[in-house]
Amino acid sequence: MNEEDNDPNPFLDFRLEVTFFGPGGQVYRVPGFFDGDGNGGGSGRVWRARFTPDSPGWWIYITDFRTGKDIAIGIDSDNGRTTKPIQQKGRFLIQAQSKRAEGFLGKGRLVRLTDSYYFKTLGDGKFWIKGGTNSPENFLGYAGVDNTTPNPDRPEWFHRFSKHVRHRSGGDPKWEGERGDGEGIIG
């Protein structure tokens, strides 16, 4: 499968959903995504789901992998047909983390509680406020990234980073051969 395939399209015509069951009765349904070869290459058979358990103990997971036209953007979770790999199951053990661990490892994942507009960390219940707007969120809205084109409604979100080309060193990496697509973003 390739990220540029259209029939079927790995981003639209497949849906991976992983359900995690926690030791305290928690149930989380997490969407998965196509990840090419798993190392940044656009061709492969790697699918991933990102999940951060919120308590120590044994966790169980069950996958649901389906295919069908535009199933990834559909609302009904039973649409499409089950495809291989069919319902993978497993379990894993999460150890208790030190409260002194850095970042979210010690504070727990972010949640938005019903009494607040802002996110809080589960571990200590303190507010987490994002610093900055649209950066780095749209950092890869860059002219040199695979088939990225400007959003006609927000052309200012499309970056070229041309002012940074001069900061690039001769040995810095490029991608897409010698076209220099990465020069601005690397600089």
TORKOLNU-150316 format. One line per field, with one value per residue (C-alpha): x, y, z; residue number from 1; residue in three letters. Coordinates in nm, 2 decimals. Last residue first. Layout:
// TORKOLNU-150316
X	(X|...) $
Y	(Y|...) $
Z	(Z|...) $
num	(NUM|...) $
residuo	(Ala|...) $
// end
This chain:
// TORKOLNU-150316
X	(1.74|1.59|1.25|1.38|1.62|1.39|1.26|1.61|1.54|1.84|1.65|1.31|1.45|1.74|1.98|2.22|2.58|2.60|2.45|2.11|2.07|2.04|1.73|1.56|1.41|1.24|1.04|0.79|0.48|0.11|-0.09|-0.11|-0.32|-0.61|-0.93|-0.75|-0.56|-0.22|-0.09|0.10|0.18|0.45|0.61|0.82|0.56|0.51|0.19|0.43|0.45|0.07|0.04|0.39|0.28|-0.08|-0.11|0.15|0.18|-0.09|-0.23|-0.21|-0.42|-0.32|-0.51|-0.19|-0.20|-0.48|-0.33|-0.58|-0.71|-0.89|-1.25|-1.34|-1.61|-1.66|-1.30|-1.07|-0.81|-0.43|-0.23|-0.05|0.16|0.47|0.51|0.33|0.64|0.93|0.91|0.88|0.54|0.71|0.53|0.33|0.39|0.17|0.12|0.02|-0.27|-0.36|-0.62|-0.60|-0.94|-0.89|-0.57|-0.71|-1.04|-1.38|-1.64|-1.77|-2.00|-2.02|-1.86|-2.13|-2.00|-1.81|-1.48|-1.26|-1.52|-1.47|-1.54|-1.50|-1.24|-1.24|-0.99|-1.12|-0.85|-0.89|-0.68|-0.64|-0.46|-0.30|-0.21|-0.10|-0.34|-0.40|-0.29|-0.15|-0.26|-0.14|-0.28|-0.06|-0.09|0.22|0.18|0.43|0.48|0.51|0.84|0.87|0.99|0.67|0.67|0.36|0.20|-0.18|-0.38|-0.56|-0.86|-0.87|-1.17|-1.11|-1.28|-1.19|-1.30|-1.03|-0.78|-0.82|-0.99|-0.84|-1.04|-0.84|-1.00|-0.85|-1.05|-0.97|-1.10|-1.01|-0.65|-0.53|-0.70|-0.82|-0.81|-0.65|-0.29|-0.06|0.02|0.12|0.00) $
Y	(2.62|2.26|2.40|2.63|2.37|2.08|2.09|2.13|1.97|1.75|1.43|1.46|1.53|1.74|1.69|1.94|1.91|2.26|2.44|2.60|2.95|3.11|2.89|3.04|3.34|3.10|2.93|2.82|2.80|2.76|2.89|3.24|3.09|3.03|2.99|2.87|2.61|2.59|2.26|1.98|1.71|1.55|1.82|2.09|2.36|2.35|2.30|2.09|2.37|2.38|2.27|2.39|2.66|2.74|2.96|2.99|2.83|2.58|2.60|2.30|2.34|2.13|1.82|1.65|1.32|1.38|1.69|1.96|2.11|2.44|2.52|2.40|2.24|1.95|1.84|1.85|1.58|1.58|1.27|1.21|1.45|1.24|1.10|1.41|1.62|1.49|1.22|1.34|1.18|0.85|0.62|0.31|0.02|-0.05|-0.41|-0.52|-0.72|-0.87|-0.90|-0.87|-0.86|-0.96|-0.85|-0.86|-0.71|-0.66|-0.51|-0.16|0.02|-0.09|0.22|0.44|0.80|0.77|0.96|0.65|0.44|0.65|0.34|0.03|-0.14|-0.25|-0.31|-0.36|-0.41|-0.54|-0.42|-0.53|-0.33|-0.47|-0.22|0.14|0.42|0.67|0.47|0.68|0.57|0.62|0.38|0.25|0.08|-0.04|-0.22|-0.03|0.26|0.63|0.59|0.77|0.48|0.28|0.15|0.35|0.48|0.43|0.55|0.43|0.56|0.51|0.37|0.40|0.19|0.24|-0.03|0.04|-0.21|-0.05|-0.17|-0.04|-0.04|0.00|0.13|0.10|0.23|0.18|0.35|0.71|0.73|0.41|0.51|0.20|0.28|0.62|0.52|0.81|0.69|0.35|0.00) $
Z	(0.77|0.76|0.67|0.40|0.25|0.25|-0.10|-0.24|-0.57|-0.52|-0.45|-0.30|0.04|0.16|0.45|0.59|0.48|0.32|0.62|0.60|0.75|0.41|0.33|0.63|0.46|0.21|0.49|0.22|0.44|0.37|0.66|0.51|0.22|0.46|0.27|-0.05|0.16|0.00|-0.14|0.01|-0.24|-0.02|0.19|0.02|0.01|0.38|0.58|0.79|1.06|1.08|1.44|1.54|1.56|1.49|1.80|2.07|2.42|2.50|2.85|3.08|3.40|3.70|3.80|3.93|3.75|3.51|3.35|3.28|2.95|2.94|2.87|3.22|3.43|3.18|3.21|2.92|2.96|2.91|3.00|3.32|3.53|3.58|3.22|3.09|3.14|3.35|3.61|3.97|4.01|3.95|3.72|3.82|3.58|3.28|3.19|2.84|2.70|2.36|2.09|1.71|1.54|1.18|1.02|0.77|0.67|0.83|0.60|0.57|0.82|1.18|1.33|1.17|1.14|0.81|0.75|0.76|0.57|0.25|0.04|0.25|0.47|0.83|1.11|1.46|1.72|2.08|2.37|2.73|3.00|3.32|3.59|3.62|3.53|3.25|2.95|2.67|2.32|1.97|1.71|1.43|1.09|0.90|0.57|0.35|0.11|0.21|0.40|0.73|0.93|0.99|0.63|0.54|0.86|0.80|1.10|1.41|1.60|1.97|2.16|2.53|2.80|3.17|3.41|3.67|3.52|3.17|2.85|2.53|2.20|1.89|1.57|1.23|0.94|0.57|0.26|0.34|0.45|0.28|-0.05|-0.23|-0.51|-0.46|-0.37|-0.28|0.07|-0.08|0.00) $
num	(187|186|185|184|183|182|181|180|179|178|177|176|175|174|173|172|171|170|169|168|167|166|165|164|163|162|161|160|159|158|157|156|155|154|153|152|151|150|149|148|147|146|145|144|143|142|141|140|139|138|137|136|135|134|133|132|131|130|129|128|127|126|125|124|123|122|121|120|119|118|117|116|115|114|113|112|111|110|109|108|107|106|105|104|103|102|101|100|99|98|97|96|95|94|93|92|91|90|89|88|87|86|85|84|83|82|81|80|79|78|77|76|75|74|73|72|71|70|69|68|67|66|65|64|63|62|61|60|59|58|57|56|55|54|53|52|51|50|49|48|47|46|45|44|43|42|41|40|39|38|37|36|35|34|33|32|31|30|29|28|27|26|25|24|23|22|21|20|19|18|17|16|15|14|13|12|11|10|9|8|7|6|5|4|3|2|1) $
residuo	(Gly|Ile|Ile|Gly|Glu|Gly|Asp|Gly|Arg|Glu|Gly|Glu|Trp|Lys|Pro|Asp|Gly|Gly|Ser|Arg|His|Arg|Val|His|Lys|Ser|Phe|Arg|His|Phe|Trp|Glu|Pro|Arg|Asp|Pro|Asn|Pro|Thr|Thr|Asn|Asp|Val|Gly|Ala|Tyr|Gly|Leu|Phe|Asn|Glu|Pro|Ser|Asn|Thr|Gly|Gly|Lys|Ile|Trp|Phe|Lys|Gly|Asp|Gly|Leu|Thr|Lys|Phe|Tyr|Tyr|Ser|Asp|Thr|Leu|Arg|Val|Leu|Arg|Gly|Lys|Gly|Leu|Phe|Gly|Glu|Ala|Arg|Lys|Ser|Gln|Ala|Gln|Ile|Leu|Phe|Arg|Gly|Lys|Gln|Gln|Ile|Pro|Lys|Thr|Thr|Arg|Gly|Asn|Asp|Ser|Asp|Ile|Gly|Ile|Ala|Ile|Asp|Lys|Gly|Thr|Arg|Phe|Asp|Thr|Ile|Tyr|Ile|Trp|Trp|Gly|Pro|Ser|Asp|Pro|Thr|Phe|Arg|Ala|Arg|Trp|Val|Arg|Gly|Ser|Gly|Gly|Gly|Asn|Gly|Asp|Gly|Asp|Phe|Phe|Gly|Pro|Val|Arg|Tyr|Val|Gln|Gly|Gly|Pro|Gly|Phe|Phe|Thr|Val|Glu|Leu|Arg|Phe|Asp|Leu|Phe|Pro|Asn|Pro|Asp|Asn|Asp|Glu|Glu|Asn|Met) $
// end
